Amino acid sequence: MSDSLERLYLAVIAAKDLDPAVSRTARLFQRGPAKMAKKLAEEAIEVVIDAVNGKPDAVIRESADLLYNLTVLWASCGVQPEDVWREMERREHMLGIAEKLPKSAVKMPRPPTPRVARRPIVALESRNLRKRH
Ligand SMILES: N=c1c2ncn([C@@H]3O[C@H](COP(=O)(O)OP(=O)(O)OP(=O)(O)O)[C@@H](O)[C@H]3O)c2ncn1[C@@H]1O[C@H](COP(=O)(O)O)[C@@H](O)[C@H]1O
């Protein structure tokens, strides 16, 4: 999967300076990051709608459009696919470490003890009390 995304990213980089009249990618670069972000968000919503409506074939097609628009946005903000893979590897490594830790080593923080407001202690001594007659 990462190979095909890298090829797509390179195709996007190669197309971004073409004539906007013939290249959708060049058109997106001409319109700028806000337009790219809008297209990405629209594709994400289409994926979500198709998934909720139980249309896996449409989810596949819209996911391919989503990934195309994601690579366009990466390219526009100077993010390379390797940067994303590196972050994914970092997370995988961190989770691997967490899985290997013995359960006893993982200390759960204690819930804070509720603080009860104390009333001042007043000594009641009967000899100081005046008797009512
Ligand atoms: N991989 C893709 C790719 N995936 C999806 N898309 C396009 O993105 C569209 C999704 O956006 P929309 O649903 O909004 O489509 P639309 O409504 O028909 O189009 P617009 O209103 O946005 O013009 C799809 O219909 C595809 O045409 C892609 N366009 C280009 N590429 C690749 O990008 C590279 C550069 O291509 P050009 O941009 O054509 O130079 C080439 O390698 C292409 O294969």
The ligand as an SDF file (V2000), in Angstrom:
LIG
                    3D

 44 47  0  0  0  0  0  0  0  0999 V2000
   -4.9190    9.2070   -8.7210 N   0  0  0  0  0  0  0  0  0  0  0  0
   -5.5140   10.1700   -9.1800 C   0  0  0  0  0  0  0  0  0  0  0  0
   -6.8620   10.4360   -8.8150 C   0  0  0  0  0  0  0  0  0  0  0  0
   -7.7150    9.7840   -8.0030 N   0  0  0  0  0  0  0  0  0  0  0  0
   -8.8420   10.4630   -8.0640 C   0  0  0  0  0  0  0  0  0  0  0  0
   -8.7380   11.4940   -8.9090 N   0  0  0  0  0  0  0  0  0  0  0  0
   -9.7740   12.4190   -9.3600 C   0  0  0  0  0  0  0  0  0  0  0  0
  -10.4120   13.0610   -8.3310 O   0  0  0  0  0  0  0  0  0  0  0  0
  -11.8110   13.0260   -8.5990 C   0  0  0  0  0  0  0  0  0  0  0  0
  -12.5660   13.0690   -7.3260 C   0  0  0  0  0  0  0  0  0  0  0  0
  -13.0560   14.3150   -7.1950 O   0  0  0  0  0  0  0  0  0  0  0  0
  -14.5860   14.5870   -7.4730 P   0  0  0  0  0  0  0  0  0  0  0  0
  -15.4190   13.4830   -6.9290 O   0  0  0  0  0  0  0  0  0  0  0  0
  -14.8230   15.9480   -6.9670 O   0  0  0  0  0  0  0  0  0  0  0  0
  -14.6750   14.5120   -9.0550 O   0  0  0  0  0  0  0  0  0  0  0  0
  -15.4220   15.4330  -10.0460 P   0  0  0  0  0  0  0  0  0  0  0  0
  -16.5730   16.0410   -9.3700 O   0  0  0  0  0  0  0  0  0  0  0  0
  -15.6800   14.6320  -11.2510 O   0  0  0  0  0  0  0  0  0  0  0  0
  -14.2940   16.4910  -10.3650 O   0  0  0  0  0  0  0  0  0  0  0  0
  -14.1130   18.0360  -10.0580 P   0  0  0  0  0  0  0  0  0  0  0  0
  -15.4490   18.6610   -9.8730 O   0  0  0  0  0  0  0  0  0  0  0  0
  -13.2490   18.0800   -8.8180 O   0  0  0  0  0  0  0  0  0  0  0  0
  -13.3600   18.5750  -11.2400 O   0  0  0  0  0  0  0  0  0  0  0  0
  -12.0550   11.7470   -9.2890 C   0  0  0  0  0  0  0  0  0  0  0  0
  -13.1860   11.7950  -10.0740 O   0  0  0  0  0  0  0  0  0  0  0  0
  -10.8110   11.6140  -10.1020 C   0  0  0  0  0  0  0  0  0  0  0  0
  -10.9680   12.1760  -11.3610 O   0  0  0  0  0  0  0  0  0  0  0  0
   -7.5210   11.5340   -9.3790 C   0  0  0  0  0  0  0  0  0  0  0  0
   -6.8800   12.4060  -10.2240 N   0  0  0  0  0  0  0  0  0  0  0  0
   -5.6090   12.1570  -10.5470 C   0  0  0  0  0  0  0  0  0  0  0  0
   -4.9190   11.0690  -10.0660 N   0  0  0  0  0  0  0  0  0  0  0  0
   -3.5330   10.8490  -10.4810 C   0  0  0  0  0  0  0  0  0  0  0  0
   -2.8320   12.0300  -10.3040 O   0  0  0  0  0  0  0  0  0  0  0  0
   -1.8090   12.1330  -11.2720 C   0  0  0  0  0  0  0  0  0  0  0  0
   -1.9100   13.4730  -11.9590 C   0  0  0  0  0  0  0  0  0  0  0  0
   -3.0920   13.4970  -12.7170 O   0  0  0  0  0  0  0  0  0  0  0  0
   -3.6920   14.9020  -13.2620 P   0  0  0  0  0  0  0  0  0  0  0  0
   -4.1180   15.6550  -12.0520 O   0  0  0  0  0  0  0  0  0  0  0  0
   -4.8710   14.5240  -14.0820 O   0  0  0  0  0  0  0  0  0  0  0  0
   -2.6180   15.5950  -13.9900 O   0  0  0  0  0  0  0  0  0  0  0  0
   -2.0300   10.9940  -12.2580 C   0  0  0  0  0  0  0  0  0  0  0  0
   -1.1180    9.9670  -11.9320 O   0  0  0  0  0  0  0  0  0  0  0  0
   -3.4250   10.5420  -11.9600 C   0  0  0  0  0  0  0  0  0  0  0  0
   -3.5830    9.1670  -12.1890 O   0  0  0  0  0  0  0  0  0  0  0  0
  1  2  2  0
  2  3  1  0
  2 31  1  0
  3  4  1  0
  3 28  2  0
  4  5  2  0
  5  6  1  0
  6  7  1  0
  6 28  1  0
  7  8  1  0
  7 26  1  0
  8  9  1  0
  9 10  1  0
  9 24  1  0
 10 11  1  0
 11 12  1  0
 12 13  2  0
 12 14  1  0
 12 15  1  0
 15 16  1  0
 16 17  2  0
 16 18  1  0
 16 19  1  0
 19 20  1  0
 20 21  2  0
 20 22  1  0
 20 23  1  0
 24 25  1  0
 24 26  1  0
 26 27  1  0
 28 29  1  0
 29 30  2  0
 30 31  1  0
 31 32  1  0
 32 33  1  0
 32 43  1  0
 33 34  1  0
 34 35  1  0
 34 41  1  0
 35 36  1  0
 36 37  1  0
 37 38  2  0
 37 39  1  0
 37 40  1  0
 41 42  1  0
 41 43  1  0
 43 44  1  0
M  END
$$$$
